[in-house]
Amino acid sequence: MGNKDIISKKVLRRLAVDIANLLLGLNVDSESVELLETEQQRIESRQADMVVRLKEEKTGQPFILHLEIQNNNHPQMPLRMLRYYTDIQMSWQKEEIRQYMLYIGSSKLTMKSGLQTANLSYQYQILDIHNVDCNLLIQQDDPDALVLAILCDFKQQPAQDVVCYIVTRLHHLLKNDNKRFRDYFSMLEILSENRNLQTEIEEAKNMLTQVNMENLPSFRWGMEKGMERGMEKGIERGMERGMERGMEKGIQDERLRLAHQLLDLLDDETIADKTGLPLEEVMALRKAST
């Protein structure tokens, strides 16, 4: 996948298992995943190429999963998938290979799922992500499902609203384990590139930092922000907002903005719980927006 050299192998393994189980329904053993380095991964810098060895959970039968995440209709996709297949099979000749393509493009899917000629019959599986409602994953309220929801159909809901909810809900579920939260956030960043949602992810990250400032005074975004930069940012924000009253107003404004973004996604009680706003204030906000 893109940026795989700077993403931990643990994160990539978790991502492979989640896609296999939650989207493809393969029922694999979460402890069996092994990342495989293949020739095509070295010669082609592609965003969504993943080759892993897995085991079926019930039978223990091993197989190799090759996954492509495609965001446009490539006319030569069947040929490319066949080339990947032969390259992988040459490296692991005795192992079963299962190939899947996840299509997440905005245009209607037109790619074929194989090749049929006089001398060749070749097939792979295609999952059109537009057929997967993101709400089905969001409603599971599980970190793994929430991360994969970033790929699915938002059902005409504003992308920023959905992304903000996913990020804030992830943080709420993992608030006592900052390392796990950062791992899942890394998965979100990887997958968001395939839908060009990097701007929305950055906005959600900034919003989360501001909303939770009073609860997480020492929280930092790891290597991205050094201690010195964080101190400078804090001083700058303090000067902009003034003393304690100004800071409280800024936090309140962010809570209101988040609540407004969640109106189309959640009921009033849940929004109040997630944002810390009084229920009456959320109800008034909903009334004013209608």
C-alpha positions in Angstrom: 0.0 0.0 0.0 1.0 3.6 -0.2 3.4 4.8 2.5 3.8 1.2 3.7 7.4 1.8 4.6 6.4 4.2 7.3 3.3 2.4 8.5 3.9 -0.3 11.1 3.5 -3.9 10.1 1.1 -4.3 13.0 -1.2 -1.7 11.5 -1.1 -3.3 8.0 -1.8 -6.7 9.5 -4.8 -5.4 11.4 -6.1 -3.7 8.2 -5.7 -6.9 6.2 -7.7 -8.9 8.7 -10.5 -6.2 9.0 -10.9 -6.0 5.2 -10.9 -9.8 4.9 -13.5 -10.3 7.7 -15.7 -7.3 7.7 -15.9 -6.5 3.9 -15.1 -9.8 2.2 -16.6 -12.2 4.7 -13.6 -14.6 4.6 -13.7 -15.5 8.3 -9.9 -15.6 8.8 -7.9 -16.1 11.9 -6.8 -12.7 13.1 -3.5 -14.1 14.5 -2.5 -15.8 11.3 -1.8 -12.8 9.0 1.6 -12.6 7.4 2.6 -9.7 5.1 4.3 -10.9 1.9 6.7 -8.9 -0.2 6.1 -9.4 -3.9 7.9 -8.3 -7.0 5.1 -6.1 -8.3 5.0 -4.3 -4.9 8.6 -3.3 -5.4 8.4 -2.2 -9.0 5.1 -0.4 -8.9 4.3 2.4 -6.4 0.6 1.9 -6.0 -1.7 3.0 -3.2 -3.7 -0.1 -2.6 -1.7 -3.2 -3.3 -1.8 -5.8 -0.4 -0.6 -9.4 -0.5 -0.9 -11.4 2.8 -1.0 -15.0 3.9 -4.0 -15.9 6.1 -5.7 -18.9 7.5 -9.4 -19.7 7.6 -10.6 -19.5 11.2 -12.6 -22.8 11.2 -10.4 -25.1 9.1 -7.0 -23.6 9.6 -6.5 -23.8 5.8 -3.9 -21.3 4.6 -4.3 -19.1 1.5 -2.8 -15.9 0.0 -5.1 -12.9 -0.2 -4.3 -10.3 -2.9 -6.3 -7.1 -2.5 -6.5 -4.1 -4.8 -8.4 -0.9 -3.9 -9.3 0.8 -7.1 -10.8 4.4 -7.4 -11.2 4.5 -11.2 -12.3 2.3 -14.0 -9.0 1.1 -15.5 -9.5 -0.5 -18.9 -6.7 -3.0 -18.5 -7.6 -4.0 -14.9 -8.2 -7.7 -15.7 -4.8 -8.0 -17.4 -3.1 -6.3 -14.5 -4.8 -8.6 -12.0 -3.8 -11.6 -14.1 -0.2 -10.3 -14.1 -0.3 -10.0 -10.3 -1.7 -13.5 -10.1 1.1 -15.0 -12.1 3.8 -13.1 -10.2 2.4 -14.2 -6.9 1.9 -17.8 -8.0 5.5 -18.0 -9.3 6.7 -17.0 -5.8 4.3 -19.3 -3.9 3.6 -22.1 -6.3 1.8 -24.5 -4.0 -0.5 -22.0 -2.3 -4.1 -21.1 -3.0 -4.5 -17.4 -4.1 -7.7 -15.5 -3.7 -7.9 -12.2 -5.5 -10.3 -9.3 -4.7 -10.7 -5.8 -6.0 -12.5 -3.2 -3.9 -13.9 -0.5 -6.2 -14.5 2.8 -4.5 -14.6 5.2 -7.5 -17.3 7.9 -8.0 -18.2 6.6 -11.5 -20.3 3.5 -12.1 -18.3 0.3 -12.1 -17.6 -0.8 -15.6 -14.6 -3.1 -15.2 -14.9 -6.8 -15.9 -14.0 -9.4 -13.3 -11.9 -11.6 -15.6 -10.7 -12.5 -19.0 -12.3 -15.0 -21.4 -10.4 -16.0 -24.6 -10.1 -19.1 -26.7 -7.1 -20.2 -24.6 -7.7 -18.7 -21.2 -10.4 -18.5 -18.6 -9.5 -16.2 -15.6 -11.7 -14.7 -12.9 -11.3 -12.6 -9.7 -13.8 -11.1 -7.3 -15.0 -7.5 -7.3 -16.7 -5.8 -4.4 -18.3 -2.5 -5.4 -18.1 -0.5 -2.2 -21.1 1.6 -3.3 -23.2 -1.4 -2.4 -22.0 -1.3 1.2 -23.8 1.2 3.4 -21.3 2.9 5.7 -24.0 3.1 8.4 -24.0 -0.7 8.7 -20.4 -0.5 9.8 -20.8 2.6 11.9 -23.6 1.0 13.8 -21.4 -1.9 14.9 -19.6 0.8 17.0 -16.4 -1.2 16.8 -13.0 0.4 16.0 -12.3 -2.0 13.1 -15.7 -1.4 11.5 -15.5 2.3 12.0 -12.2 2.5 10.1 -13.5 0.5 7.2 -16.6 2.7 7.0 -14.4 5.4 5.5 -14.4 3.4 2.3 -18.1 2.8 2.0 -21.1 4.7 0.6 -21.9 7.8 2.7 -25.5 7.8 1.3 -25.3 11.5 0.4 -24.3 12.5 3.9 -21.6 15.2 3.9 -18.2 13.6 3.9 -16.8 16.0 6.6 -19.7 15.0 8.9 -19.1 11.3 8.5 -15.3 11.6 8.8 -15.7 13.7 12.0 -18.0 11.2 13.5 -15.7 8.3 12.8 -12.7 10.1 14.2 -14.4 11.3 17.4 -16.1 8.0 18.0 -12.8 6.2 17.6 -11.2 8.5 20.1 -14.1 7.9 22.6 -13.8 4.1 22.3 -10.1 4.2 22.7 -9.7 7.2 25.0 -7.8 5.1 27.6 -5.3 3.7 25.0 -3.6 6.5 23.0 -1.3 4.0 21.2 -4.2 2.0 19.8 -6.0 5.2 18.8 -2.9 6.3 16.9 -2.8 2.9 15.2 -6.4 3.1 14.1 -5.9 6.7 13.0 -3.0 5.6 10.8 -5.4 3.1 9.1 -7.8 5.9 8.5 -5.1 8.0 6.9 -4.1 5.1 4.6 -7.7 4.4 3.5 -8.6 8.1 3.1 -6.1 8.5 0.4 -8.1 6.1 -1.8 -11.1 8.5 -1.6 -9.2 11.8 -1.5 -10.4 12.5 2.0 -7.1 13.7 3.4 -8.5 17.2 3.9 -11.5 15.9 5.8 -9.2 13.7 8.0 -7.0 16.7 8.8 -10.0 18.8 9.7 -11.4 16.1 12.0 -8.0 15.7 13.7 -7.8 19.5 14.3 -11.4 19.5 15.6 -10.7 16.6 18.0 -7.7 18.3 19.5 -9.6 21.5 20.2 -12.7 19.8 21.5 -10.8 17.7 24.0 -8.2 20.3 24.9 -9.4 20.6 28.5 -9.4 16.8 29.0 -6.1 16.1 27.2 -3.7 18.9 28.2 -0.6 16.7 27.4 -2.0 14.9 24.3 0.2 15.3 21.2 0.0 13.8 17.7 3.3 12.0 18.1 6.1 12.6 15.7 4.1 15.0 13.6 4.3 17.6 16.2 7.4 17.9 18.4 7.3 19.3 21.9 8.6 22.7 20.8 6.0 23.1 18.1 3.2 22.0 20.5 4.2 24.7 23.0 4.4 27.4 20.4 0.9 26.3 19.1 -0.5 26.4 22.6 0.9 29.9 23.2 -0.4 31.1 19.9 -3.9 29.7 20.6 -3.8 31.2 24.1 -3.0 34.7 22.7 -5.8 34.4 20.2 -8.4 33.3 22.6 -7.4 35.3 25.6 -7.5 34.0 29.1 -9.6 31.3 30.6 -12.9 32.7 29.5 -11.8 33.0 25.9 -10.6 29.4 25.9 -13.8 28.1 27.3 -15.7 30.0 24.6 -13.5 28.4 21.9 -14.2 24.9 23.3 -17.9 25.6 23.5 -17.9 26.8 19.9 -16.2 23.6 18.7 -18.7 21.5 20.6 -21.5 23.3 18.9 -19.9 22.9 15.5 -19.4 19.2 16.1 -23.0 18.7 17.3 -24.3 20.5 14.2 -22.3 18.1 12.0 -23.7 15.1 13.8 -27.4 16.1 13.5 -27.9 14.0 10.4 -26.1 11.0 11.9 -27.2 10.6 15.5 -30.1 11.2 17.8 -30.1 14.1 20.3 -29.2 12.0 23.3 -26.2 10.4 21.6 -25.0 13.8 20.4 -25.2 15.2 23.9 -23.2 12.3 25.2 -20.5 12.6 22.6 -20.1 16.4 22.7 -20.7 17.1 26.4 -23.5 19.6 25.6 -26.7 19.7 27.6 -29.5 17.7 25.9 -31.7 20.9 25.8 -29.0 22.7 23.9 -28.7 19.9 21.3 -32.5 19.9 20.9 -32.5 23.6 20.4 -29.8 23.3 17.8 -31.7 20.7 15.9 -34.9 22.9 16.0 -32.9 25.9 14.7 -31.4 23.9 11.8 -34.8 22.7 10.5 
